[in-house]
Amino acid sequence: MAACGGGVAADTITAYVPGNDASAIEAVAPGCSTGGDKISVVRLPKDADGQRLQLARRLAGNDSSVDIFTMDVTWTAEFADAGWAARVPDDLAATLQRTTLGGPLRTAQWQTGDDAAKRLYGVPTWTNTQLLWYRPDLLRQFVKRGTPPSTWEQLLADNEEVRTGVIAENATLPSHLRKPIPSYIMVQGAQYEGLVVWFNSVLASAGGSVLDPADPTRVTLNDTPEHRAATVRALQVLKSVATAPGADPSLSNNTEDPARLGMERGQATFELNWPYVYSSMRSNAATATDANQQVPFFPEMAEFADVFAADAAEPTADDLARANRALAQRFAFAPYPGVTAGLPARSTLGGMNLAVSTRSTKAERAWRAVRCLTSVDAQRKYALHSSHAPTIASIYDEPAFRAAFPMGDVLREQFGDGRAAVRPATPAYSTLSTMLAAKLHPVGAWDPERLVDQLADAVHKALAGEGLVP
């Protein structure tokens, strides 16, 4: 593979990007192909494991055709320690420190054995976080409150009030008028990364962590009484959701899309998911004809069928504002719920960072391309045309962005240092995550007090390179 770069033109900068997000970067790349350089976009597989494997093979094989590559936020430590991702130049790092939201910035930092302190090994390009999505109409009717819950305990109590309220109402109605019972709390409980994200968010919100952020070789799930208590409390929350009255029987198979569809079908009052569910609810409620995509509780959105039709022109800011106001009557968003009063709720970050390969023979030009591909103009386009949340703070104040992302203020807050939960930073993250998911699954079929030590043991083994893929 070391010879793979031989056929690349001298003036071409090659960027390897995820297949599922390639169109966003492909739309921006022509505008960044200036000064005699051309950016050629190469599509990696759509799944994260496939992307990581192909990049690792190329970079380990000294493939000089890889000039720029996208890094998932969980790869920074691994790729930096392997010597594959170049350090971000000092002048660019200083700019990023001033302009980038704190949470996304942390996802691109790592301290290798050669570094005196943490350094940037990637440039935040877009970011992501989960929000609490809820039915304000059901809360108003059955809980007599229009505001969302701020803690998991309150969420579970509100969910039970809605569930029993709908059951009681249905008992007075003829069968053809009865409503679906919205008893599910839509989360990601399948044995995969989404389950680890859920656990990490609740654990951070309880004041705990998997690893010490200041010493990523130290496991902090059970090393002190305080840390053990935080881990137990987080596990109790997960178990309570899985075993609540009327809990989703498919929870242990749920990924993001089943959770989204369950909410759209009217099976839930609450959903924990990424912001893409907002546009899905809006367009499906307005236009869906397939029974699997329809939103039966939201006939009012049919008014906007022409706005969100597949062949419609791009909606204007006024169209979006009107649709968003209508949507807010039955589908709304709120910050991620907390665990303990007095502690800030934290939500795990997703997203993507751009790195320059140490194998590249065109490093100076590659960094020039990265600066352009992660600029304000580029991130604005990623947001408005591909719904990727920016990492640059100033974009959140722009009117066009606020029209497209009505949840922008909540997102900006959760991307800040005080609310962002970064996944455990370690070169062994892939193994660590796989072993955590195996221990946590199926959710609720375990004793929280006992599982704490099993989780800690699994993490110790992953860090020691002893973890076997379950």
C-alpha positions as CSV (number, residue, x, y, z in Angstrom):
1,M,0.0,0.0,0.0
2,A,3.0,2.3,0.4
3,A,2.9,2.7,-3.4
4,C,-0.7,3.7,-3.5
5,G,0.1,7.4,-3.7
6,G,2.1,7.1,-6.9
7,G,-0.8,7.9,-9.2
8,V,-1.9,11.1,-7.5
9,A,-1.2,14.3,-9.2
10,A,1.3,16.7,-7.5
11,D,-1.3,19.4,-7.2
12,T,-4.0,17.2,-5.7
13,I,-4.8,16.9,-2.0
14,T,-6.6,13.7,-1.2
15,A,-9.2,13.7,1.6
16,Y,-10.5,10.4,2.9
17,V,-14.0,10.9,4.3
18,P,-16.9,8.8,5.6
19,G,-19.2,7.5,2.9
20,N,-22.3,8.6,4.7
21,D,-21.1,12.2,5.1
22,A,-19.0,12.5,1.9
23,S,-21.6,14.7,0.1
24,A,-21.2,17.4,2.7
25,I,-17.5,17.7,2.2
26,E,-17.8,17.2,-1.6
27,A,-20.1,20.3,-1.7
28,V,-17.5,22.4,0.0
29,A,-14.3,21.0,-1.5
30,P,-14.5,22.8,-4.9
31,G,-14.5,26.2,-3.1
32,C,-11.4,25.2,-1.2
33,S,-9.5,24.0,-4.3
34,T,-7.6,27.3,-4.7
35,G,-4.0,28.4,-5.1
36,G,-3.3,25.7,-7.6
37,D,-4.4,22.9,-5.3
38,K,-7.3,20.5,-6.0
39,I,-9.0,18.6,-3.3
40,S,-10.0,15.1,-4.3
41,V,-12.5,13.4,-2.0
42,V,-12.3,9.6,-1.5
43,R,-15.2,7.9,0.1
44,L,-14.6,5.5,2.9
45,P,-17.2,2.9,4.0
46,K,-20.4,4.2,5.6
47,D,-19.9,2.4,8.9
48,A,-17.4,3.7,11.5
49,D,-15.6,0.3,12.0
50,G,-15.1,0.0,8.2
51,Q,-13.7,3.6,8.0
52,R,-11.3,3.0,10.9
53,L,-10.1,-0.3,9.5
54,Q,-9.4,1.1,6.0
55,L,-7.6,4.2,7.3
56,A,-5.5,2.1,9.8
57,R,-4.4,-0.2,7.0
58,R,-3.4,2.6,4.7
59,L,-1.7,4.7,7.4
60,A,0.1,1.7,8.9
61,G,1.3,0.9,5.3
62,N,2.7,4.4,4.9
63,D,0.3,5.2,2.1
64,S,1.3,8.7,1.0
65,S,-1.9,9.2,-1.0
66,V,-3.7,9.9,2.3
67,D,-3.2,13.7,2.9
68,I,-6.3,14.5,4.9
69,F,-8.7,12.1,6.7
70,T,-11.7,12.5,9.0
71,M,-11.4,11.1,12.5
72,D,-14.4,10.0,14.5
73,V,-14.2,11.7,17.9
74,T,-13.2,8.4,19.6
75,W,-10.1,7.8,17.4
76,T,-8.0,10.8,18.4
77,A,-5.9,9.0,21.0
78,E,-5.4,5.9,18.9
79,F,-4.4,7.7,15.8
80,A,-2.1,10.2,17.6
81,D,-0.3,7.5,19.6
82,A,0.2,5.4,16.4
83,G,1.9,8.4,14.8
84,W,-0.7,8.7,12.0
85,A,-2.3,12.1,12.8
86,A,0.0,15.2,12.7
87,R,0.0,17.8,15.4
88,V,-2.1,20.8,14.5
89,P,0.2,23.8,13.8
90,D,0.5,26.2,16.7
91,D,-1.1,29.2,14.9
92,L,-4.1,27.2,13.9
93,A,-4.4,25.7,17.4
94,A,-4.4,29.1,18.9
95,T,-7.2,30.2,16.6
96,L,-9.2,27.1,17.5
97,Q,-8.8,27.8,21.2
98,R,-10.5,31.2,20.7
99,T,-13.3,30.2,18.3
100,T,-14.3,26.6,19.0
101,L,-16.7,25.4,21.6
102,G,-15.0,23.6,24.5
103,G,-16.5,20.1,24.2
104,P,-15.7,19.6,20.5
105,L,-12.2,21.0,21.1
106,R,-11.6,18.4,23.8
107,T,-12.5,15.5,21.4
108,A,-9.5,16.5,19.2
109,Q,-6.9,16.6,22.0
110,W,-4.5,14.0,23.2
111,Q,-1.2,13.8,25.0
112,T,1.3,11.3,23.5
113,G,4.4,10.2,25.2
114,D,6.3,12.9,23.3
115,D,4.0,15.7,24.4
116,A,4.6,17.9,27.5
117,A,0.8,18.6,27.6
118,K,-2.3,17.8,25.6
119,R,-2.1,18.8,22.0
120,L,-4.6,19.1,19.1
121,Y,-4.3,16.3,16.6
122,G,-7.4,17.1,14.6
123,V,-9.6,20.2,13.7
124,P,-13.2,20.0,14.9
125,T,-15.4,20.0,11.7
126,W,-18.9,19.3,13.0
127,T,-20.2,18.0,16.3
128,N,-23.3,16.3,17.7
129,T,-25.1,15.7,21.0
130,Q,-28.3,14.1,22.2
131,L,-31.3,16.1,23.5
132,L,-34.5,15.2,25.3
133,W,-37.3,15.1,22.8
134,Y,-40.9,15.2,24.2
135,R,-44.6,15.6,23.6
136,P,-45.7,18.9,25.2
137,D,-49.3,18.2,24.3
138,L,-49.3,15.0,26.4
139,L,-47.6,16.8,29.3
140,R,-50.1,19.6,29.3
141,Q,-53.0,17.2,29.2
142,F,-52.0,14.6,31.7
143,V,-49.2,16.1,33.9
144,K,-50.8,19.6,33.9
145,R,-47.4,21.1,33.1
146,G,-46.0,22.3,29.8
147,T,-42.4,22.2,30.7
148,P,-40.2,19.2,30.3
149,P,-38.6,17.2,33.1
150,S,-35.1,18.2,34.1
151,T,-34.0,14.9,35.7
152,W,-34.4,11.2,34.9
153,E,-36.4,10.7,38.1
154,Q,-38.9,13.4,37.0
155,L,-39.0,12.0,33.5
156,L,-39.9,8.5,34.8
157,A,-42.7,10.0,37.0
158,D,-44.1,12.1,34.2
159,N,-44.0,9.1,31.8
160,E,-46.1,7.1,34.3
161,E,-48.6,9.9,34.7
162,V,-49.1,10.1,30.9
163,R,-49.3,6.3,30.6
164,T,-51.9,5.8,33.2
165,G,-53.8,8.9,32.0
166,V,-54.1,7.6,28.5
167,I,-55.2,4.2,29.7
168,A,-57.9,5.9,31.8
169,E,-59.0,8.1,28.9
170,N,-59.1,5.1,26.5
171,A,-61.4,3.2,28.9
172,T,-64.1,5.9,28.3
173,L,-63.8,5.8,24.5
174,P,-65.1,3.4,21.8
175,S,-62.3,1.2,20.5
176,H,-61.9,3.0,17.2
177,L,-61.1,6.3,19.0
178,R,-58.6,5.0,21.5
179,K,-55.1,6.4,21.3
180,P,-51.8,4.5,21.3
181,I,-50.5,4.2,24.9
182,P,-47.2,6.3,24.9
183,S,-45.5,4.2,27.6
184,Y,-42.1,3.7,26.0
185,I,-39.1,5.9,26.8
186,M,-37.1,5.7,23.5
187,V,-33.4,5.2,24.1
188,Q,-30.7,3.2,22.5
189,G,-30.3,-0.1,24.3
190,A,-28.9,-2.5,21.7
191,Q,-25.4,-4.0,22.2
192,Y,-23.4,-1.3,20.3
193,E,-21.9,2.1,20.7
194,G,-25.2,3.8,21.3
195,L,-25.6,1.9,24.6
196,V,-22.2,3.1,25.7
197,V,-23.1,6.7,24.8
198,W,-26.3,6.4,27.0
199,F,-24.3,5.0,29.9
200,N,-21.5,7.6,29.5
201,S,-24.0,10.5,29.5
202,V,-25.8,9.3,32.6
203,L,-22.6,8.5,34.4
204,A,-21.1,11.9,33.7
205,S,-24.4,13.5,34.8
206,A,-24.1,11.6,38.1
207,G,-20.6,13.0,38.6
208,G,-18.7,9.9,37.5
209,S,-16.5,8.8,34.7
210,V,-15.0,5.7,33.2
211,L,-11.4,7.0,33.1
212,D,-9.8,9.9,34.9
213,P,-9.6,12.8,32.3
214,A,-6.3,13.9,33.8
215,D,-4.8,10.3,33.8
216,P,-6.5,8.1,31.2
217,T,-4.7,5.0,32.6
218,R,-6.7,5.3,35.8
219,V,-10.1,3.6,35.9
220,T,-12.6,5.7,38.0
221,L,-15.7,3.5,38.0
222,N,-15.1,2.1,41.5
223,D,-11.8,3.5,42.7
224,T,-13.3,5.6,45.5
225,P,-16.6,5.5,47.4
226,E,-17.8,8.6,45.6
227,H,-17.0,7.2,42.2
228,R,-18.6,3.9,43.0
229,A,-21.8,5.7,44.2
230,A,-21.9,7.7,41.0
231,T,-21.6,4.6,38.8
232,V,-24.3,2.7,40.8
233,R,-26.6,5.7,40.5
234,A,-26.1,5.8,36.7
235,L,-26.8,2.1,36.4
236,Q,-29.9,2.5,38.5
237,V,-31.2,5.1,36.1
238,L,-30.6,2.7,33.1
239,K,-32.3,-0.2,34.9
240,S,-35.3,2.0,35.9
241,V,-35.9,3.0,32.3
242,A,-35.7,-0.6,31.1
243,T,-38.0,-1.9,33.8
244,A,-40.6,0.9,34.1
245,P,-44.3,0.0,33.7
246,G,-45.0,-0.3,30.0
247,A,-41.3,-0.2,29.1
248,D,-40.4,-0.8,25.5
249,P,-40.1,-4.6,25.0
250,S,-37.7,-3.9,22.1
251,L,-35.4,-1.7,24.1
252,S,-32.5,-4.2,24.0
253,N,-32.7,-4.1,20.2
254,N,-33.1,-0.4,19.8
255,T,-30.7,1.8,17.9
256,E,-31.3,5.4,16.9
257,D,-33.8,4.8,14.1
258,P,-36.1,2.4,15.9
259,A,-36.2,5.0,18.7
260,R,-37.0,7.7,16.2
261,L,-39.8,5.7,14.6
262,G,-41.3,4.7,17.9
263,M,-41.7,8.4,18.8
264,E,-43.2,9.2,15.4
265,R,-45.7,6.3,15.8
266,G,-47.0,7.8,19.1
267,Q,-45.6,5.1,21.3
268,A,-43.6,7.5,23.5
269,T,-43.8,10.8,25.3
270,F,-40.0,11.0,25.6
271,E,-37.0,10.2,23.4
272,L,-33.3,10.6,23.9
273,N,-31.7,11.0,20.5
274,W,-29.6,13.1,18.1
275,P,-31.0,16.3,16.5
276,Y,-31.7,14.6,13.1
277,V,-35.0,13.3,14.6
278,Y,-36.3,16.9,14.4
279,S,-36.3,17.2,10.6
280,S,-37.5,13.6,10.4
281,M,-40.5,14.3,12.5
282,R,-41.2,17.5,10.6
283,S,-41.0,16.0,7.1
284,N,-42.7,12.7,7.9
285,A,-45.6,14.3,9.7
286,A,-46.0,16.6,6.7
287,T,-45.6,14.3,3.8
288,A,-45.3,10.6,4.6
289,T,-47.6,8.2,2.8
290,D,-45.8,5.0,3.8
291,A,-47.6,3.6,6.9
292,N,-44.2,2.9,8.5
293,Q,-43.2,6.6,8.3
294,Q,-46.5,8.3,9.1
295,V,-47.0,10.3,12.3
296,P,-50.7,9.6,13.2
297,F,-50.9,12.0,16.1
298,F,-49.9,15.0,14.0
299,P,-52.4,15.7,11.2
300,E,-51.9,19.5,11.5
301,M,-48.5,19.2,9.7
302,A,-50.2,18.2,6.5
303,E,-50.5,21.9,5.9
304,F,-46.8,21.9,5.1
305,A,-46.8,19.0,2.6
306,D,-45.8,21.2,-0.3
307,V,-42.9,22.7,1.7
308,F,-41.3,19.4,2.5
309,A,-42.2,17.3,-0.5
310,A,-39.3,15.4,-2.0
311,D,-39.3,17.6,-5.2
312,A,-39.9,20.9,-3.4
313,A,-37.5,23.8,-3.5
314,E,-35.4,24.4,-0.5
315,P,-37.6,25.9,2.3
316,T,-37.3,29.6,3.0
317,A,-36.5,30.8,6.5
318,D,-40.2,31.9,6.8
319,D,-41.4,28.4,5.7
320,L,-39.2,26.8,8.3
321,A,-40.3,29.3,11.0
322,R,-44.0,28.6,10.4
323,A,-43.4,24.8,10.3
324,N,-41.3,24.9,13.4
325,R,-44.0,26.8,15.3
326,A,-46.5,24.2,14.4
327,L,-44.2,21.4,15.3
328,A,-43.5,22.8,18.7
329,Q,-47.2,22.2,19.7
330,R,-46.7,18.4,19.7
331,F,-42.9,17.8,19.4
332,A,-40.4,19.8,21.4
333,F,-36.8,19.6,22.6
334,A,-35.1,20.2,25.9
335,P,-31.6,19.8,27.5
336,Y,-30.5,16.3,28.3
337,P,-31.9,15.2,31.7
338,G,-29.8,15.3,34.8
339,V,-29.3,12.7,37.5
340,T,-28.7,14.5,40.8
341,A,-29.9,18.0,41.8
342,G,-27.0,20.4,41.9
343,L,-25.0,18.5,39.2
344,P,-25.1,19.6,35.6
345,A,-26.6,17.2,33.1
346,R,-24.0,16.1,30.6
347,S,-24.5,14.6,27.1
348,T,-21.9,12.6,25.2
349,L,-20.6,14.2,22.1
350,G,-20.4,12.8,18.6
351,G,-19.0,14.5,15.5
352,M,-16.0,14.5,13.2
353,N,-12.6,16.0,13.2
354,L,-10.2,16.5,10.2
355,A,-6.6,15.4,10.5
356,V,-3.5,15.6,8.3
357,S,-1.7,12.4,7.8
358,T,2.0,12.1,8.8
359,R,2.4,10.0,5.7
360,S,1.5,12.9,3.4
361,T,4.2,14.5,1.4
362,K,2.1,17.7,1.0
363,A,1.6,18.7,4.6
364,E,1.7,22.5,4.1
365,R,-0.9,22.3,1.3
366,A,-3.0,19.8,3.3
367,W,-3.2,22.1,6.3
368,R,-4.2,24.9,4.0
369,A,-7.1,22.7,2.7
370,V,-8.1,21.7,6.3
371,R,-8.3,25.4,7.3
372,C,-10.7,26.0,4.4
373,L,-12.7,22.8,5.0
374,T,-13.3,23.7,8.6
375,S,-13.8,27.5,8.2
376,V,-16.8,29.5,9.2
377,D,-18.1,29.4,5.6
378,A,-17.6,25.6,5.4
379,Q,-19.2,24.9,8.7
380,R,-22.2,27.1,7.8
381,K,-22.7,25.1,4.7
382,Y,-22.4,21.8,6.6
383,A,-25.1,23.1,9.0
384,L,-27.6,24.5,6.5
385,H,-27.3,21.9,3.8
386,S,-26.4,18.7,5.7
387,S,-27.7,19.4,9.2
388,H,-24.3,19.1,10.9
389,A,-23.9,21.2,14.0
390,P,-21.0,23.7,13.9
391,T,-18.1,23.7,16.3
392,I,-17.5,27.4,15.8
393,A,-19.4,29.4,18.5
394,S,-20.2,32.5,16.4
395,I,-22.3,30.6,13.9
396,Y,-24.9,29.9,16.5
397,D,-25.9,33.6,16.5
398,E,-26.5,33.8,12.8
399,P,-30.2,34.2,11.7
400,A,-30.1,31.6,9.0
401,F,-28.6,29.0,11.4
402,R,-31.2,29.8,14.0
403,A,-34.0,29.3,11.5
404,A,-32.7,25.9,10.5
405,F,-31.7,24.9,14.1
406,P,-34.3,26.2,16.5
407,M,-32.6,24.1,19.2
408,G,-29.4,26.0,18.6
409,D,-29.2,27.6,22.0
410,V,-29.6,24.2,23.7
411,L,-27.0,22.6,21.5
412,R,-24.5,25.4,22.1
413,E,-25.0,25.0,25.9
414,Q,-24.4,21.2,25.7
415,F,-21.3,21.6,23.5
416,G,-19.7,23.9,26.1
417,D,-17.2,22.6,28.7
418,G,-19.8,22.7,31.5
419,R,-22.2,20.3,29.8
420,A,-20.3,18.2,27.3
421,A,-19.4,14.6,28.1
422,V,-16.4,13.4,26.1
423,R,-16.1,9.6,25.6
424,P,-13.2,8.0,27.5
425,A,-10.0,9.1,25.9
426,T,-7.8,6.1,25.3
427,P,-6.0,4.4,22.3
428,A,-7.9,1.3,23.4
429,Y,-11.3,2.9,23.1
430,S,-12.7,0.4,20.5
431,T,-12.0,-2.6,22.7
432,L,-13.2,-0.7,25.8
433,S,-16.5,0.3,24.2
434,T,-17.1,-3.2,22.9
435,M,-16.6,-4.7,26.4
436,L,-18.7,-2.1,28.2
437,A,-21.6,-2.7,25.8
438,A,-21.4,-6.5,26.3
439,K,-21.5,-6.0,30.1
440,L,-24.4,-3.5,30.0
441,H,-26.5,-5.6,27.7
442,P,-29.4,-6.4,28.1
443,V,-30.1,-3.3,30.1
444,G,-31.7,-4.0,33.5
445,A,-30.9,-7.7,33.6
446,W,-28.2,-7.1,36.2
447,D,-27.7,-5.8,39.7
448,P,-26.2,-2.3,39.6
449,E,-24.1,-2.9,42.8
450,R,-22.5,-6.0,41.3
451,L,-22.2,-4.7,37.7
452,V,-19.9,-1.8,38.9
453,D,-17.0,-4.1,39.6
454,Q,-17.6,-6.2,36.4
455,L,-17.5,-3.0,34.3
456,A,-14.3,-1.8,36.1
457,D,-12.7,-5.2,35.5
458,A,-13.6,-5.1,31.8
459,V,-12.1,-1.6,31.4
460,H,-8.9,-2.7,33.2
461,K,-8.6,-5.6,30.8
462,A,-9.2,-3.4,27.8
463,L,-6.5,-0.9,28.8
464,A,-4.1,-3.8,29.4
465,G,-4.7,-5.2,26.0
466,E,-6.3,-8.3,27.5
467,G,-9.8,-7.7,26.4
468,L,-11.3,-10.2,24.0
469,V,-14.2,-9.2,21.7
470,P,-17.2,-10.8,23.3
